[in-house]
């Protein structure tokens, strides 16, 4: 069941809690914090149905599972417990996301091992932002980010982790290289949240070995078109469909168990189905002439699901069997140490196979090889500086599409990080990007591909 509670009221932060957070921030030498909010799905119902003693036991078990995941390696600080909710802060967004994933993994394992107990399902919201000005903790800044994290958490369902864009953008590259492709990152779109004027971009991260991302069941999503535009579109679509039915009355297409929200026909138009989404068999209202066609829907800028179909005259019943297609992505991080040779160079090499379809729906099989290295070296005459040499080569179908070198210099005492993205190749279907991140003695490089419409 989705979270049906109304959005929480603004969070009250005490001076003692602000002081504890500021001490944690100074210890980690950062002006930016990631805030985590959690709460147990259905805890109020559980308390009413099974009593206070039982719910108190569940809450204790919940704390035993969540607290170690948050405080692991001193990455997180629990600011407060609010009933069945926890508010915590992390000094790095990647640590916050890793902690959230560990929480869900701990809960999955515990629930499987204790079928005699009510399953503990927790929803999690993450948001990050700057909380200091001139190295002074600002209560209003911190409170604003706290409330935003709380609102994001209220959109999630049990077992879900919702993020704002800053957390997604900062954490994805760091975590992808260490999770062997097990993570799914999905953009759900912009949602209006209580007390926040502009809609907020909502993302989700999940371990696709155990669960699939789901958009918020509650909450108001931003419309892409004005209401009058939608009405006009529906009117024009209805008029066009009426004409189509007259012209193609001998051909109809019925989809069986097509539940994806936005499926496109021949990379041009969205499939419109008659009836309710709960129906297993629904007729397509689009004009689909006899012959071969391509269906697809997007997950995000690197993932699409494709299916080729053949429509014949008469009634066609089609049960979707989409094939998942991931575009390449490879990232590595070097945490440089002048005293440890194993931490002075990192190399990456991987071969990828993936599909693309051109504008005429012709299938193109692709083979790509991404290879790069990051080498760090301390400047002998200036020990406060580390020079990172980036060397990469990307080949597509046997032809080099990008072979370059880049030198970056980092100052160990400099508190600010450097992050840049550039396009190194593009064609009509997709493009390759290079993204690097540098902070003090650490550097990360990511090279990957994305569909051209997301450029």
Buried (B, 14 or more C-beta within 10 A) or exposed (E): EBBEEEBBEEBEBEEEBBEBBBEBBEEBEBBBBBBBBBBBBBBEEBBEEEEEEBBEBBBEBBBEBBBEBBBEEEBBBBBBBBEBBBBBBBBBBBBBBBBBBBBBBBBBEBBEEEEEEBBBBBBBBBBBBEBBEEEEBBBEBBBBBBBBBBBBBBBBBBBBBBBBBBBBBBBBBBBBBEEEEBBBBBBBBBBBBBEBEEBBBBBBBBBBEEBEBBBBEBBEBEEEEEEEEEEEEEEEBEEEBEEBEEEBEEBBBBBEEBEBEEBBBBBEEEBBBEEEEEBEEBBBBBBBEBEEBBBBBBBBBBBBBBBBBEBEEEEBEBEBEBEEBBBBBBBBBBEBBEEEEEBBBBEBEEEBEBBBBEEEBEEEEBEBBBBBBBBBBBEEEEEEBBBBBBBBBBBBEEEEBBEEEEEBEBEEEEEEEEEEEEEBBBEEBBBBBBBBBBBBBBBBBBBBBBBBEEE
